[in-house]
Amino acid sequence: MNAQGAQAGQGEHSGQDAAAAAAPAGTRLDPWFTSYADRAHGMRASEVRSLFAVANRPEVVSLAGGMPNIDGLPLDFLAEMTAKLLRERGPRALQYGGGQGEEELREQIVEVMRYDHIHAHPDDIVVTTGSQQALDLVTEIFINPGDVVVAEAPSYVGALGVFRAYQADVVHVPMDDDGLVPAELDRTLTELKRAGRTVKFLYTVPNFHNPAGVTLTLERRPEIVEICRRHHVLILEDNPYGLLGFDADPLPALKSFDADGVVYLGSFSKTFAPGYRVGWALAPHAVREKLVLASESAILSPTMMGQLSIATYLSTYDWYGQVKQYRSMYRERRDAMLGALAEFLPEASWTVPEGGFYTWVTLPAGLDAQAMLPRAVTNLVAYVSGTAFYADGQGRDHVRLSFCYPTPERIREGVRRLATVVHAESELVSMFGTATHHDRIGDSVEFPSPDQV
Ligand SMILES: Cc1ncc(COP(=O)(O)O)c(C=O)c1O
């Protein structure tokens, strides 16, 4: 560096020193630590992210992630469909679109929702980047810091992450094998009102719950709607798995009982393919308007390529036949998982899912699912600890097992390995009165790795 350059460098340096003296210090690891918004301080990566990096290795049987198995998709058909789409409608498919989403697709979504007994109008639909973005938008337009979201115990980890990002307080309501318990919901809402809390919405996954695997019964559906109406609490009904019932057609959605009291979320991720990133929200008219504005300011417009691809797939392929194929594949995998649990881990208990991807396992007494995870991964099997699905640190005695991705043989092997770990941990309990223990740091929700979703 020449003398001039050195001088200029010095000048810059002393300017930086002055700025540093005036500004509050960051940390050595993050110079911007003191600059974050309050809500960002609550964001921290799940402790198990690094474990999941290992869990994705081929020698590990992952019963952790909720990745749909898309092996059965007609790839040749989709390749030809995409080529044709680009040839014939390329300039449209590769352009920005409207913030609400393509009308052509919204009209088809109306037809898809008829399976849930919903009679909607395309104007009331907002197409989103997966239903995950719809969760984010609804939370953004309703939640002030400290507002309460009531949610099932346990709840979808990706929704808990969104609620935390907007600084909501999540209050859990118990479920049983028939889904959310109406009397408990009523009691919780009454108590919250008495305590002067502002409850903005109930977040619920009525069908083939993630992670609990249970389905809200037909009898309970109007009850839940009536309770929320009486307490003036909006319902956020999240239904990505509804068409994936193994033995029966979908039950009527909560939305079908009360069009004005429910925001309904749907997705093509599990019934077609998540890579297109297309989901939707069906909302009361005024809410829909705000959702569109919020979405435009976040992403301008949802993916045109994704929307037109899905619109073409729905209109030119036997998409419902594909859904039926998925159902029978996942049914076979569910059977493999429940069979292996009965064979290798009879001392545990589990839910019996009638659709979807997950079963919720209660471990033998004294075991800590979060603490046991490193040991499980060492034994080449991965799961998600129950703690990921609560906002308040519960869930150590549970694990979520996914049967969607591995083959039935791998599922059986995974459960066998898990049983070995559980038996070793149970032995520690019987010898020392305690198994591997984990002290949780604080009570905040961790931001899940996509592998846990
Ligand atoms: C209950 C639930 N809601 C929402 C989502 C988000 O799905 P997507 O954004 O792919 O539509 C998932 C994904 O696993 C889920 O299980």
Ligand as a Chemical Component Dictionary entry (heavy atoms), coordinates in Angstrom:
data_LIG
# 
_chem_comp.id                   LIG 
_chem_comp.type                 NON-POLYMER 
_chem_comp.pdbx_formal_charge   0 
_chem_comp.three_letter_code    LIG 
# 
loop_
_chem_comp_atom.comp_id 
_chem_comp_atom.atom_id 
_chem_comp_atom.alt_atom_id 
_chem_comp_atom.type_symbol 
_chem_comp_atom.charge 
_chem_comp_atom.model_Cartn_x 
_chem_comp_atom.model_Cartn_y 
_chem_comp_atom.model_Cartn_z 
_chem_comp_atom.pdbx_ordinal 
LIG C1 C1 C 0 -49.561 -29.491 9.597 1  
LIG C2 C2 C 0 -48.730 -28.859 8.539 2  
LIG N1 N1 N 0 -49.039 -27.635 8.122 3  
LIG C3 C3 C 0 -48.334 -27.030 7.163 4  
LIG C4 C4 C 0 -47.236 -27.649 6.571 5  
LIG C5 C5 C 0 -46.480 -26.898 5.521 6  
LIG O1 O1 O 0 -46.595 -27.494 4.269 7  
LIG P1 P1 P 0 -46.371 -26.748 2.904 8  
LIG O2 O2 O 0 -45.803 -25.385 3.187 9  
LIG O3 O3 O 0 -45.411 -27.588 2.148 10 
LIG O4 O4 O 0 -47.708 -26.646 2.255 11 
LIG C6 C6 C 0 -46.865 -28.925 6.984 12 
LIG C7 C7 C 0 -45.677 -29.581 6.426 13 
LIG O5 O5 O 0 -45.230 -30.595 6.868 14 
LIG C8 C8 C 0 -47.640 -29.539 7.994 15 
LIG O6 O6 O 0 -47.367 -30.788 8.429 16 
# 
loop_
_chem_comp_bond.comp_id 
_chem_comp_bond.atom_id_1 
_chem_comp_bond.atom_id_2 
_chem_comp_bond.value_order 
_chem_comp_bond.pdbx_ordinal 
LIG C1 C2 SING 1  
LIG C2 N1 SING 2  
LIG C2 C8 DOUB 3  
LIG N1 C3 DOUB 4  
LIG C3 C4 SING 5  
LIG C4 C5 SING 6  
LIG C4 C6 DOUB 7  
LIG C5 O1 SING 8  
LIG O1 P1 SING 9  
LIG P1 O2 DOUB 10 
LIG P1 O3 SING 11 
LIG P1 O4 SING 12 
LIG C6 C7 SING 13 
LIG C6 C8 SING 14 
LIG C7 O5 DOUB 15 
LIG C8 O6 SING 16 
# 
